[in-house]
Structure formats: C-alpha cells, structure tokens
Amino acid sequence: MLHSNEFVFRDDVQFVRNHKYPDGNRHSSYQVHTPVLGNNDVVLLNTQIQKKSKQAICEQKISYDSDWRPRFMNLIGQFYQKCEFFDGIKSDLDQLLEPPYETVGELNLQTTLWGLCRLTGQPYNGPVSIDEVNQWLIRETRFSLEHIALGSTLSLPAESTPTERILHLCQTTGCSDYIAGGTAIDSYFEIDKFSAAGVSVHRQEWNCKPYPQTSKVFIANLSIIDLLANCSSESAMEIVNSHFTLELA
C-alpha cells in the first residue's frame, strides 16, 4: 500500500496458499481463504484453484470443475441469515460471485472493490472496474484513498528483490511514503534501502473495534462480509477508520 492517496493492488506478487509468519508458524495467506464466523468459531471458505505453483496472483487460474460458489453462498447464508444487515448484502454477494473469474487476481480485486462500494454507499450492480471506482474515490472525503492501480500493469525491474520492486512502485507513482503491515516489514523489508531512496516506511497497526456479532466472544479480523452483515455501511466505515495508527518503521 502506498501513501499519498495511492493504493497499488499487488496482483503481481507470487501466489501462495500459506506462508511463514514472523512467529515461525505457517498460516493461510488469505489470498484464496475467506475467514467468516460460523458456530462461534472461524471458518475458512476456500476458493478452488488449478494446482500450479510459482505464479503471480494475476496468473493463478481459478477452477470451476467442482463449482464452489453455491457452497460459499449456502454457508454464508447459514452463518449470517439472522444478522441485521445480511439481507442488504446477500444480493450483492450473489452478483459478485455469479461471473466466472479467470484468475485469483480478478476475484480478489472485485471483492475489494465491492467492499469499497458498500462502505461508501455506492450502488453495486455486478462487477465494477477500477476506472469506475477511481472516478468516485476522488470525491470521497471520509478517507484519503483517491486512486487504485494494478501492480501487474506497472513495469517492474526483472531480477529484483521485494524491496527494490516496492521502491520502484513508489518512484513510479511519485510516493515518498509506504504503508505496510508488520508481517511484511519484519519478514523481508530492507529498511536501509528505503531510507537511501528517500522513502519513509510506516508500520500499519489496526485493532478492530468490537461490533455486534453472533458469537459469545467477539472475534476480530474476519472477512468484511462479517462486518457488513452486522453493521450498517455508516457504522462499518467508522469502525474501519477507528483504532488505526501509523508508526515510522
């Protein structure tokens, strides 16, 4: 994620089902896993993929040999049918999952754009494009994001390290600040190279504010489906914007 109101959707990085975190354990990468709340515990809904490795997210093919979409919607309906705002998002989810997406990158991008539409109160009538979303993001005043770009459409240097590729994206988009999660910073960031290039790295910390759930004990960091099924768009926007800090790495 790039500062200066620019967001680069990194569909150009390697697809992985799980990876090693700084605590030494391996967990799901959530590139094809959707964490939702079922029966007071986290359930991971898995998108089926064609089994190939070492490809970018924008190249990883989705498999429909055994159609996983009805199962997705059946489970989501089972878990959230009693939630106050679920009826308002169910038709959106049906439209979101109806088209067959060729790659993981296409599906991930569309789910992200749908979440932005819902948070900001924009109508969603099936797949939307980045250009459409960028047009109204410029007018959105409740957060600083103004533009989204696809990493796969930006020219990146060959045979470069992750840090060098990120620096190239910063320079290409004119950003002097880069926002990243702690996992990425602790795993592979070469902070000295950012400093030498005049780019400041900010560690993103967000602690989810508790909101009404069907579980007895609040469970944080689930899919945005959980948030939007339980809260209005206005409340969801306030939650996303709260308990959010940036610290210089």
GROMACS elastic network, one bead per residue, 0.5 to 0.9 nm:
[ bonds ]
;  ai    aj funct       b0    kb
    1     6     6  0.75107   500
    1     7     6  0.51507   500
    1     8     6  0.57545   500
    1     9     6  0.75011   500
    1    10     6  0.84162   500
    1   178     6  0.63961   500
    1   179     6  0.53406   500
    1   180     6  0.61888   500
    2     5     6  0.73261   500
    2     6     6  0.54648   500
    2     7     6  0.52653   500
    2     8     6  0.65375   500
    2   169     6  0.84323   500
    2   170     6  0.69669   500
    2   173     6  0.86199   500
    2   175     6  0.67635   500
    2   176     6  0.86110   500
    2   177     6  0.65816   500
    2   179     6  0.56597   500
    2   180     6  0.81853   500
    3     6     6  0.59137   500
    3     7     6  0.73800   500
    3   145     6  0.86990   500
    3   170     6  0.88534   500
    3   175     6  0.63792   500
    3   176     6  0.74488   500
    3   177     6  0.51334   500
    3   178     6  0.52433   500
    3   179     6  0.60392   500
    3   202     6  0.89405   500
    4     7     6  0.86469   500
    4   144     6  0.81219   500
    4   145     6  0.81207   500
    4   146     6  0.87436   500
    4   174     6  0.83897   500
    4   175     6  0.60001   500
    4   176     6  0.77017   500
    4   177     6  0.70756   500
    4   178     6  0.85906   500
    5   143     6  0.89680   500
    5   144     6  0.54498   500
    5   146     6  0.51312   500
    5   147     6  0.64622   500
    5   148     6  0.87686   500
    5   175     6  0.89908   500
    6   144     6  0.87156   500
    6   145     6  0.61847   500
    6   146     6  0.62209   500
    6   147     6  0.50371   500
    6   148     6  0.60350   500
    6   149     6  0.76991   500
    6   173     6  0.77822   500
    6   175     6  0.80188   500
    7   145     6  0.71328   500
    7   146     6  0.81261   500
    7   147     6  0.62189   500
    7   149     6  0.62974   500
    7   150     6  0.85859   500
    8    11     6  0.87846   500
    8   147     6  0.85388   500
    8   148     6  0.58099   500
    8   150     6  0.56460   500
    8   151     6  0.58374   500
    8   169     6  0.81948   500
    9    12     6  0.82971   500
    9   109     6  0.75806   500
    9   148     6  0.69818   500
    9   149     6  0.60605   500
    9   151     6  0.56801   500
    9   152     6  0.84416   500
   10    13     6  0.60181   500
   10    57     6  0.81690   500
   10    58     6  0.88691   500
   10   105     6  0.87342   500
   10   149     6  0.87615   500
   10   150     6  0.64714   500
   10   152     6  0.72281   500
   11    14     6  0.81435   500
   11    15     6  0.85686   500
   11    56     6  0.67720   500
   11    58     6  0.51045   500
   11    59     6  0.85855   500
   11   104     6  0.85408   500
   11   105     6  0.54679   500
   11   106     6  0.85710   500
   11   108     6  0.85790   500
   11   109     6  0.83400   500
   11   150     6  0.67068   500
   11   151     6  0.57895   500
   11   152     6  0.59425   500
   12    15     6  0.87067   500
   12    55     6  0.89673   500
   12    56     6  0.53040   500
   12    57     6  0.59985   500
   12    58     6  0.60675   500
   12    59     6  0.84180   500
   12   105     6  0.85346   500
   12   150     6  0.80344   500
   12   151     6  0.53979   500
   12   153     6  0.84832   500
   13    55     6  0.81555   500
   13    56     6  0.51208   500
   13    57     6  0.60860   500
   13    58     6  0.81677   500
   13   151     6  0.82976   500
   13   152     6  0.85347   500
   14    53     6  0.87066   500
   14    54     6  0.61926   500
   14    55     6  0.54734   500
   14    57     6  0.57978   500
   14    58     6  0.87661   500
   14    60     6  0.89371   500
   15    29     6  0.89810   500
   15    31     6  0.74683   500
   15    53     6  0.74986   500
   15    54     6  0.67509   500
   15    55     6  0.58468   500
   15    56     6  0.52112   500
   15    58     6  0.83586   500
   15    59     6  0.84782   500
   15    60     6  0.68471   500
   15   104     6  0.85435   500
   16    19     6  0.67882   500
   16    28     6  0.86058   500
   16    29     6  0.66502   500
   16    30     6  0.89658   500
   16    31     6  0.73141   500
   16    32     6  0.88829   500
   16    53     6  0.78749   500
   16    54     6  0.79770   500
   16    55     6  0.86555   500
   16    56     6  0.88974   500
   16    57     6  0.82938   500
   17    27     6  0.86556   500
   17    28     6  0.60085   500
   17    29     6  0.55651   500
   17    30     6  0.72599   500
   17    31     6  0.66964   500
   17    32     6  0.69239   500
   17    33     6  0.81237   500
   18    26     6  0.64437   500
   18    27     6  0.53660   500
   18    30     6  0.76597   500
   18    31     6  0.85097   500
   19    25     6  0.83101   500
   19    26     6  0.53022   500
   19    27     6  0.59523   500
   19    28     6  0.66656   500
   19    29     6  0.61436   500
   20    23     6  0.80103   500
   20    24     6  0.61104   500
   20    25     6  0.56158   500
   20    27     6  0.66332   500
   20    28     6  0.89928   500
   20   187     6  0.88275   500
   21    24     6  0.55543   500
   21    25     6  0.57067   500
   21    26     6  0.60115   500
   21    27     6  0.71528   500
   21   183     6  0.65416   500
   21   184     6  0.88157   500
   21   186     6  0.89091   500
   21   187     6  0.74241   500
   22    25     6  0.74720   500
   22   182     6  0.89671   500
   22   183     6  0.63709   500
   22   184     6  0.88259   500
   22   186     6  0.65465   500
   22   187     6  0.62212   500
   23    26     6  0.86341   500
   26    29     6  0.89276   500
   27    30     6  0.88061   500
   28    31     6  0.80264   500
   28    32     6  0.86448   500
   28    33     6  0.70587   500
   29    32     6  0.76107   500
   29    33     6  0.73329   500
   30    34     6  0.63155   500
   30    35     6  0.79151   500
   30    44     6  0.88775   500
   30    46     6  0.89907   500
   31    34     6  0.81821   500
   31    57     6  0.82757   500
   31   104     6  0.75782   500
   31   105     6  0.87488   500
   31   108     6  0.74040   500
   32    45     6  0.81220   500
   32    46     6  0.57946   500
   32    47     6  0.52707   500
   32    48     6  0.77982   500
   32    49     6  0.83592   500
   32   104     6  0.72377   500
   32   108     6  0.81654   500
   33    44     6  0.57047   500
   33    45     6  0.55520   500
   33    47     6  0.66396   500
   34    43     6  0.80049   500
   34    44     6  0.53196   500
   34    46     6  0.65660   500
   34    47     6  0.83175   500
   34   222     6  0.78481   500
   34   223     6  0.60776   500
   35    42     6  0.61763   500
   35    43     6  0.56573   500
   35    45     6  0.64721   500
   35   221     6  0.81794   500
   35   222     6  0.51989   500
   35   223     6  0.54002   500
   35   226     6  0.88605   500
   36    41     6  0.83866   500
   36    42     6  0.57001   500
   36    43     6  0.53662   500
   36    44     6  0.63899   500
   36    45     6  0.74703   500
   36    76     6  0.78913   500
   36    79     6  0.82266   500
   36   222     6  0.56415   500
   36   223     6  0.58172   500
   36   224     6  0.87142   500
   36   225     6  0.74161   500
   36   226     6  0.63461   500
   37    40     6  0.64121   500
   37    41     6  0.57300   500
   37    43     6  0.59602   500
   37    44     6  0.87292   500
   37    76     6  0.88648   500
   37    79     6  0.67566   500
   37    80     6  0.82824   500
   37   213     6  0.86610   500
   37   214     6  0.81443   500
   37   215     6  0.77439   500
   37   219     6  0.80789   500
   37   222     6  0.73832   500
   37   223     6  0.87736   500
   37   226     6  0.70608   500
   38    41     6  0.54873   500
   38    42     6  0.60570   500
   38    43     6  0.59327   500
   38    75     6  0.84683   500
   38    76     6  0.86006   500
   38    78     6  0.82859   500
   38    79     6  0.53166   500
   38    80     6  0.83192   500
   38   214     6  0.87160   500
   38   215     6  0.83246   500
   39    42     6  0.81116   500
   39    43     6  0.87706   500
   39    79     6  0.73966   500
   39   214     6  0.83302   500
   39   215     6  0.72526   500
   40   214     6  0.72831   500
   40   216     6  0.67808   500
   40   217     6  0.77880   500
   40   219     6  0.85748   500
   41   215     6  0.76980   500
   41   219     6  0.81021   500
   42   219     6  0.81344   500
   42   222     6  0.79529   500
   45    71     6  0.89053   500
   45    72     6  0.67072   500
   45    75     6  0.85281   500
   46    68     6  0.81329   500
   46    72     6  0.83269   500
   47    62     6  0.75391   500
   47    63     6  0.81785   500
   47    68     6  0.66887   500
   47    69     6  0.82643   500
   47    72     6  0.86278   500
   47   104     6  0.86467   500
   48    51     6  0.89796   500
   48    62     6  0.60897   500
   48    63     6  0.53609   500
   48    64     6  0.71219   500
   48    65     6  0.86822   500
   48    66     6  0.80217   500
   48    67     6  0.82305   500
   48    68     6  0.67823   500
   49    52     6  0.83305   500
   49    60     6  0.74454   500
   49    61     6  0.59593   500
   49    64     6  0.80055   500
   49   103     6  0.85639   500
   49   104     6  0.79829   500
   50    60     6  0.74065   500
   50    61     6  0.55774   500
   50    62     6  0.57240   500
   50    63     6  0.52294   500
   50    64     6  0.88877   500
   51    60     6  0.86939   500
   51    61     6  0.83775   500
   51    63     6  0.87679   500
   52    55     6  0.73778   500
   52    60     6  0.74042   500
   52    61     6  0.83140   500
   53    56     6  0.88730   500
   53    60     6  0.81062   500
   54    60     6  0.88723   500
   55    58     6  0.80434   500
   55    59     6  0.59456   500
   55    60     6  0.59582   500
   56    59     6  0.51648   500
   56    60     6  0.62492   500
   56   105     6  0.85177   500
   56   152     6  0.88884   500
   57    60     6  0.52507   500
   57    61     6  0.85632   500
   57   103     6  0.73644   500
   57   104     6  0.58446   500
   57   105     6  0.51306   500
   57   106     6  0.87771   500
   58    61     6  0.82336   500
   58   103     6  0.60030   500
   58   104     6  0.63367   500
   58   106     6  0.69611   500
   58   152     6  0.71041   500
   59   102     6  0.86902   500
   59   103     6  0.60615   500
   59   104     6  0.75083   500
   59   105     6  0.73570   500
   60   102     6  0.83402   500
   60   103     6  0.53383   500
   60   104     6  0.57479   500
   60   105     6  0.74589   500
   61   101     6  0.85295   500
   61   102     6  0.57535   500
   61   104     6  0.62968   500
   61   105     6  0.88332   500
   62   100     6  0.86557   500
   62   101     6  0.69603   500
   62   102     6  0.58027   500
   62   103     6  0.52431   500
   62   104     6  0.60728   500
   62   107     6  0.88978   500
   63    66     6  0.74152   500
   63    67     6  0.78374   500
   63    68     6  0.87852   500
   63   102     6  0.83029   500
   63   103     6  0.88667   500
   64    68     6  0.70123   500
   64    69     6  0.86842   500
   64   100     6  0.80139   500
   65    68     6  0.87568   500
   67    70     6  0.69869   500
   67    71     6  0.79666   500
   68    71     6  0.53572   500
   68    72     6  0.62297   500
   68    73     6  0.89256   500
   69    73     6  0.63438   500
   69    74     6  0.85773   500
   69    97     6  0.65972   500
   69    98     6  0.78081   500
   70    73     6  0.52182   500
   70    74     6  0.59921   500
   70    75     6  0.85524   500
   71    74     6  0.50515   500
   71    75     6  0.60980   500
   71    76     6  0.84511   500
   72    75     6  0.54282   500
   72    76     6  0.61289   500
   72    77     6  0.85398   500
   73    76     6  0.50168   500
   73    77     6  0.59042   500
   73    78     6  0.83872   500
   73    90     6  0.86294   500
   73    93     6  0.78883   500
   73    94     6  0.75193   500
   73    97     6  0.87192   500
   74    77     6  0.51466   500
   74    78     6  0.60819   500
   74    79     6  0.86505   500
   75    79     6  0.60855   500
   75    80     6  0.84775   500
   76    79     6  0.51911   500
   76    80     6  0.59226   500
   76    81     6  0.78166   500
   76    90     6  0.89631   500
   76   225     6  0.87008   500
   77    80     6  0.53257   500
   77    81     6  0.51263   500
   77    82     6  0.87971   500
   77    86     6  0.83932   500
   77    90     6  0.80303   500
   78    81     6  0.59181   500
   78    82     6  0.86182   500
   79    82     6  0.79045   500
   79    83     6  0.86676   500
   79   214     6  0.88253   500
   80    83     6  0.53003   500
   80    84     6  0.87575   500
   80    86     6  0.63362   500
   80   214     6  0.83122   500
   80   226     6  0.78673   500
   80   229     6  0.67857   500
   80   230     6  0.84596   500
   81    84     6  0.83277   500
   81    86     6  0.62223   500
   81    87     6  0.74822   500
   81   229     6  0.86986   500
   82    85     6  0.86986   500
   82    86     6  0.74684   500
   82   214     6  0.84796   500
   83    86     6  0.54782   500
   83    87     6  0.81840   500
   83   213     6  0.79834   500
   83   214     6  0.75507   500
   83   229     6  0.58455   500
   83   230     6  0.55672   500
   83   231     6  0.87999   500
   84    87     6  0.76172   500
   84    88     6  0.87806   500
   84   229     6  0.66361   500
   84   230     6  0.57539   500
   84   231     6  0.74289   500
   84   232     6  0.87434   500
   85    88     6  0.54710   500
   85    89     6  0.70417   500
   85   228     6  0.67541   500
   85   230     6  0.55858   500
   85   231     6  0.63098   500
   85   232     6  0.66540   500
   86    89     6  0.53864   500
   86    90     6  0.60168   500
   86   225     6  0.87242   500
   86   226     6  0.89406   500
   86   228     6  0.73268   500
   86   230     6  0.70483   500
   86   231     6  0.89919   500
   87    90     6  0.53021   500
   87    91     6  0.75092   500
   87   229     6  0.79455   500
   88    91     6  0.70733   500
   88    92     6  0.78171   500
   88   228     6  0.88493   500
   88   229     6  0.79235   500
   89    92     6  0.51007   500
   89    93     6  0.62685   500
   89    94     6  0.87599   500
   89   118     6  0.84070   500
   89   225     6  0.83211   500
   89   228     6  0.74050   500
   89   229     6  0.69708   500
   90    93     6  0.51357   500
   90    94     6  0.62892   500
   90    95     6  0.87468   500
   90   229     6  0.87975   500
   91    94     6  0.50197   500
   91    95     6  0.62837   500
   91    96     6  0.84956   500
   92    95     6  0.51667   500
   92    96     6  0.59621   500
   92    97     6  0.86738   500
   92   114     6  0.82013   500
   92   124     6  0.66016   500
   92   125     6  0.72035   500
   92   126     6  0.73029   500
   93    97     6  0.61091   500
   93    98     6  0.83266   500
   93   114     6  0.88211   500
   93   126     6  0.89790   500
   94    97     6  0.54905   500
   94    98     6  0.59371   500
   94   126     6  0.87932   500
   95    98     6  0.51725   500
   95    99     6  0.75011   500
   95   124     6  0.85856   500
   95   125     6  0.70494   500
   95   126     6  0.50821   500
   95   127     6  0.76163   500
   96    99     6  0.70752   500
   96   107     6  0.88657   500
   96   110     6  0.75179   500
   96   111     6  0.72757   500
   96   114     6  0.76904   500
   96   124     6  0.88191   500
   96   125     6  0.85522   500
   96   126     6  0.57915   500
   96   127     6  0.63727   500
   97   100     6  0.74090   500
   97   101     6  0.85250   500
   97   107     6  0.85004   500
   97   111     6  0.89539   500
   97   126     6  0.88820   500
   98   101     6  0.89846   500
   98   126     6  0.84879   500
   99   126     6  0.85775   500
   99   127     6  0.81630   500
  100   107     6  0.88436   500
  101   104     6  0.75237   500
  101   105     6  0.88055   500
  101   106     6  0.61486   500
  101   107     6  0.59283   500
  102   105     6  0.84832   500
  102   106     6  0.68901   500
  102   107     6  0.80380   500
  103   106     6  0.53469   500
  103   107     6  0.66282   500
  103   108     6  0.87260   500
  104   107     6  0.52229   500
  104   108     6  0.59861   500
  104   109     6  0.84575   500
  105   108     6  0.51563   500
  105   109     6  0.60134   500
  105   110     6  0.85487   500
  106   109     6  0.52719   500
  106   110     6  0.62173   500
  106   111     6  0.87293   500
  107   110     6  0.51977   500
  107   111     6  0.62080   500
  107   112     6  0.86202   500
  108   111     6  0.53053   500
  108   112     6  0.62661   500
  108   113     6  0.87498   500
  109   112     6  0.51356   500
  109   113     6  0.62445   500
  109   114     6  0.86318   500
  109   130     6  0.86910   500
  110   113     6  0.50592   500
  110   114     6  0.60726   500
  110   115     6  0.86031   500
  110   127     6  0.65352   500
  110   128     6  0.71670   500
  110   129     6  0.80408   500
  110   130     6  0.89067   500
  111   114     6  0.50269   500
  111   115     6  0.62589   500
  111   116     6  0.87717   500
  112   115     6  0.51468   500
  112   116     6  0.64118   500
  112   117     6  0.87590   500
  113   116     6  0.50668   500
  113   117     6  0.62110   500
  113   118     6  0.87015   500
  113   127     6  0.85552   500
  113   128     6  0.72248   500
  113   129     6  0.80597   500
  113   130     6  0.76385   500
  113   133     6  0.72716   500
  114   117     6  0.50425   500
  114   118     6  0.62505   500
  114   119     6  0.86539   500
  114   124     6  0.69441   500
  114   126     6  0.88037   500
  114   127     6  0.79929   500
  114   128     6  0.78864   500
  115   118     6  0.51710   500
  115   119     6  0.61357   500
  115   120     6  0.86105   500
  115   224     6  0.69742   500
  115   225     6  0.83689   500
  115   228     6  0.87310   500
  116   119     6  0.51618   500
  116   120     6  0.61327   500
  116   121     6  0.83953   500
  116   122     6  0.80777   500
  116   133     6  0.83687   500
  117   120     6  0.53922   500
  117   121     6  0.59024   500
  117   123     6  0.65474   500
  117   124     6  0.65588   500
  117   133     6  0.79548   500
  118   121     6  0.51500   500
  118   122     6  0.61451   500
  118   123     6  0.74702   500
  118   124     6  0.76703   500
  118   228     6  0.79248   500
  118   233     6  0.62563   500
  119   122     6  0.78080   500
  119   228     6  0.82464   500
  119   232     6  0.86453   500
  119   233     6  0.50181   500
  119   234     6  0.70321   500
  119   235     6  0.88771   500
  119   236     6  0.65567   500
  119   237     6  0.55919   500
  120   140     6  0.78579   500
  120   142     6  0.84246   500
  120   233     6  0.69474   500
  120   234     6  0.78287   500
  120   237     6  0.74323   500
  121   233     6  0.66048   500
  121   234     6  0.81995   500
  122   136     6  0.88255   500
  124   127     6  0.76218   500
  124   128     6  0.76017   500
  125   128     6  0.79214   500
  128   131     6  0.83884   500
  128   132     6  0.65763   500
  128   133     6  0.73236   500
  129   132     6  0.52627   500
  129   133     6  0.64863   500
  129   134     6  0.86465   500
  130   133     6  0.51376   500
  130   134     6  0.59575   500
  130   135     6  0.85952   500
  130   147     6  0.87481   500
  130   148     6  0.67978   500
  130   149     6  0.76369   500
  130   150     6  0.87516   500
  131   134     6  0.50800   500
  131   135     6  0.62773   500
  131   148     6  0.85198   500
  132   135     6  0.53310   500
  132   136     6  0.70953   500
  132   137     6  0.89034   500
  133   136     6  0.56388   500
  133   137     6  0.60805   500
  133   138     6  0.89713   500
  133   147     6  0.83630   500
  133   148     6  0.82715   500
  134   138     6  0.65371   500
  134   146     6  0.66873   500
  134   147     6  0.53847   500
  134   148     6  0.65347   500
  135   138     6  0.60717   500
  135   139     6  0.77303   500
  135   146     6  0.86753   500
  135   147     6  0.84728   500
  136   139     6  0.53358   500
  136   140     6  0.64762   500
  136   146     6  0.84229   500
  137   141     6  0.83146   500
  137   144     6  0.88478   500
  137   145     6  0.68071   500
  137   147     6  0.67343   500
  137   148     6  0.89939   500
  138   141     6  0.80925   500
  138   144     6  0.89106   500
  138   145     6  0.78245   500
  138   147     6  0.72482   500
  139   146     6  0.80045   500
  140   143     6  0.69204   500
  140   144     6  0.79521   500
  140   145     6  0.81204   500
  140   146     6  0.76788   500
  141   144     6  0.69155   500
  141   145     6  0.88317   500
  142   145     6  0.89953   500
  142   237     6  0.82113   500
  142   241     6  0.85454   500
  143   146     6  0.84805   500
  143   241     6  0.77126   500
  145   148     6  0.80188   500
  149   152     6  0.88051   500
  149   153     6  0.78009   500
  149   154     6  0.83060   500
  150   153     6  0.55105   500
  150   154     6  0.70053   500
  151   154     6  0.53477   500
  151   155     6  0.81878   500
  151   156     6  0.85634   500
  151   169     6  0.81305   500
  152   155     6  0.76321   500
  152   156     6  0.86127   500
  154   169     6  0.76842   500
  154   172     6  0.81822   500
  155   168     6  0.88025   500
  155   169     6  0.86014   500
  155   172     6  0.88216   500
  156   160     6  0.85406   500
  156   165     6  0.62775   500
  156   166     6  0.89931   500
  156   168     6  0.68706   500
  156   169     6  0.76328   500
  157   160     6  0.61252   500
  157   164     6  0.81852   500
  157   165     6  0.67647   500
  157   168     6  0.77245   500
  158   165     6  0.88270   500
  160   163     6  0.80547   500
  160   164     6  0.58561   500
  160   165     6  0.63606   500
  161   164     6  0.51360   500
  161   165     6  0.62989   500
  161   166     6  0.87124   500
  162   165     6  0.51533   500
  162   166     6  0.62413   500
  162   167     6  0.86378   500
  162   188     6  0.74130   500
  162   189     6  0.75098   500
  162   190     6  0.87842   500
  163   166     6  0.51463   500
  163   167     6  0.61483   500
  163   168     6  0.85888   500
  163   188     6  0.75988   500
  163   189     6  0.58271   500
  163   190     6  0.60755   500
  163   191     6  0.83003   500
  163   193     6  0.75185   500
  163   194     6  0.77377   500
  164   167     6  0.50509   500
  164   168     6  0.61526   500
  164   169     6  0.87211   500
  164   190     6  0.88050   500
  164   193     6  0.79527   500
  164   194     6  0.86548   500
  165   168     6  0.50338   500
  165   169     6  0.63654   500
  165   170     6  0.87629   500
  166   169     6  0.50551   500
  166   170     6  0.62893   500
  166   171     6  0.86857   500
  166   178     6  0.85751   500
  167   170     6  0.50135   500
  167   171     6  0.61982   500
  167   172     6  0.85130   500
  167   178     6  0.88649   500
  167   193     6  0.84157   500
  167   194     6  0.69118   500
  167   197     6  0.77126   500
  167   199     6  0.77151   500
  168   171     6  0.51043   500
  168   172     6  0.59838   500
  168   173     6  0.85790   500
  169   173     6  0.61005   500
  169   174     6  0.82920   500
  169   175     6  0.82465   500
  170   173     6  0.53615   500
  170   174     6  0.58074   500
  170   176     6  0.66925   500
  170   177     6  0.76813   500
  170   178     6  0.74148   500
  170   199     6  0.78477   500
  171   174     6  0.50067   500
  171   175     6  0.62251   500
  171   176     6  0.77934   500
  171   199     6  0.89985   500
  172   175     6  0.79006   500
  175   178     6  0.73600   500
  175   199     6  0.76978   500
  176   197     6  0.89604   500
  176   198     6  0.67263   500
  176   200     6  0.63647   500
  176   201     6  0.88581   500
  177   198     6  0.86446   500
  177   199     6  0.53453   500
  177   201     6  0.59224   500
  177   202     6  0.72542   500
  178   199     6  0.70241   500
  178   200     6  0.61917   500
  178   202     6  0.60270   500
  178   203     6  0.87008   500
  179   200     6  0.86118   500
  179   201     6  0.59962   500
  179   203     6  0.61150   500
  179   204     6  0.62709   500
  179   246     6  0.78635   500
  180   183     6  0.82976   500
  180   184     6  0.66577   500
  180   185     6  0.67505   500
  180   201     6  0.72771   500
  180   202     6  0.62867   500
  180   203     6  0.54325   500
  180   204     6  0.57074   500
  181   184     6  0.56828   500
  181   185     6  0.65010   500
  181   186     6  0.87986   500
  181   202     6  0.83996   500
  181   203     6  0.56846   500
  181   204     6  0.50949   500
  181   205     6  0.71238   500
  182   185     6  0.50746   500
  182   186     6  0.59447   500
  182   187     6  0.83138   500
  182   203     6  0.58769   500
  182   204     6  0.67634   500
  182   205     6  0.76510   500
  183   186     6  0.53618   500
  183   187     6  0.59644   500
  183   188     6  0.87042   500
  184   187     6  0.51219   500
  184   188     6  0.61430   500
  184   189     6  0.66494   500
  185   188     6  0.61046   500
  185   190     6  0.82170   500
  185   191     6  0.82711   500
  185   201     6  0.86683   500
  185   203     6  0.74331   500
  185   249     6  0.79858   500
  186   189     6  0.66585   500
  189   192     6  0.88304   500
  189   193     6  0.87854   500
  189   194     6  0.87276   500
  190   193     6  0.56785   500
  190   194     6  0.69565   500
  191   194     6  0.51809   500
  191   195     6  0.63277   500
  191   196     6  0.87218   500
  191   200     6  0.87284   500
  191   201     6  0.75545   500
  191   249     6  0.78206   500
  192   195     6  0.50665   500
  192   196     6  0.61438   500
  192   197     6  0.86430   500
  193   196     6  0.50822   500
  193   197     6  0.62398   500
  193   198     6  0.86916   500
  193   199     6  0.86033   500
  194   197     6  0.51729   500
  194   198     6  0.62757   500
  194   199     6  0.50423   500
  194   200     6  0.65480   500
  194   201     6  0.72172   500
  195   198     6  0.50827   500
  195   199     6  0.56711   500
  195   200     6  0.64682   500
  195   201     6  0.83645   500
  196   199     6  0.76251   500
  197   200     6  0.88692   500
  200   248     6  0.72107   500
  200   249     6  0.78566   500
  201   247     6  0.84577   500
  201   248     6  0.60295   500
  201   249     6  0.55616   500
  202   246     6  0.57446   500
  202   247     6  0.52568   500
  202   249     6  0.53637   500
  203   245     6  0.82049   500
  203   246     6  0.55245   500
  203   247     6  0.50852   500
  203   248     6  0.61178   500
  203   249     6  0.56982   500
  204   244     6  0.75325   500
  204   245     6  0.61275   500
  204   247     6  0.67562   500
  205   243     6  0.81540   500
  205   244     6  0.59013   500
  205   245     6  0.52251   500
  205   246     6  0.62461   500
  205   247     6  0.79074   500
  206   240     6  0.85821   500
  206   242     6  0.79999   500
  206   243     6  0.57439   500
  206   245     6  0.63686   500
  206   246     6  0.87488   500
  207   220     6  0.82224   500
  207   221     6  0.86071   500
  207   242     6  0.82366   500
  207   243     6  0.55358   500
  207   244     6  0.67450   500
  207   245     6  0.89290   500
  208   211     6  0.86722   500
  208   220     6  0.60186   500
  208   221     6  0.68870   500
  208   239     6  0.71366   500
  208   240     6  0.75086   500
  208   242     6  0.78111   500
  208   243     6  0.67487   500
  208   244     6  0.84925   500
  209   220     6  0.81306   500
  209   239     6  0.60611   500
  209   240     6  0.82690   500
  209   242     6  0.71680   500
  209   243     6  0.68374   500
  210   213     6  0.86063   500
  210   218     6  0.64380   500
  210   219     6  0.80978   500
  210   220     6  0.73891   500
  210   239     6  0.84067   500
  211   218     6  0.76330   500
  211   227     6  0.77993   500
  211   230     6  0.76510   500
  211   231     6  0.75908   500
  211   236     6  0.89522   500
  211   239     6  0.82142   500
  212   215     6  0.86271   500
  212   218     6  0.79056   500
  212   227     6  0.86833   500
  212   230     6  0.61795   500
  212   231     6  0.75063   500
  213   216     6  0.78453   500
  213   217     6  0.83241   500
  213   218     6  0.66772   500
  213   219     6  0.81923   500
  213   226     6  0.80111   500
  213   227     6  0.84708   500
  213   230     6  0.64079   500
  214   217     6  0.86799   500
  214   218     6  0.85602   500
  214   230     6  0.86229   500
  215   218     6  0.63008   500
  215   219     6  0.76114   500
  219   222     6  0.74047   500
  221   224     6  0.84944   500
  222   225     6  0.78383   500
  222   226     6  0.64114   500
  222   227     6  0.78181   500
  223   226     6  0.57146   500
  223   227     6  0.72797   500
  224   227     6  0.50228   500
  224   228     6  0.61254   500
  224   229     6  0.83919   500
  225   228     6  0.52923   500
  225   229     6  0.59350   500
  225   230     6  0.85982   500
  226   229     6  0.52376   500
  226   230     6  0.63531   500
  226   231     6  0.85875   500
  227   230     6  0.54127   500
  227   231     6  0.59034   500
  227   232     6  0.85897   500
  227   236     6  0.64721   500
  227   239     6  0.89978   500
  228   231     6  0.51697   500
  228   232     6  0.64504   500
  228   233     6  0.67235   500
  228   235     6  0.89809   500
  228   236     6  0.65645   500
  229   232     6  0.79633   500
  230   236     6  0.87653   500
  231   234     6  0.79349   500
  231   235     6  0.58627   500
  231   236     6  0.57910   500
  232   235     6  0.52229   500
  232   236     6  0.60287   500
  232   237     6  0.85534   500
  233   236     6  0.50171   500
  233   237     6  0.61010   500
  233   238     6  0.86784   500
  234   237     6  0.52219   500
  234   238     6  0.64196   500
  234   239     6  0.88092   500
  235   238     6  0.51003   500
  235   239     6  0.62518   500
  235   240     6  0.87013   500
  236   239     6  0.50818   500
  236   240     6  0.61754   500
  236   241     6  0.86288   500
  237   240     6  0.51675   500
  237   241     6  0.62311   500
  237   242     6  0.86849   500
  238   241     6  0.52086   500
  238   242     6  0.61601   500
  239   242     6  0.51977   500
  239   243     6  0.79165   500
  240   243     6  0.80845   500
  240   244     6  0.79971   500
  241   244     6  0.64391   500
  242   245     6  0.87639   500
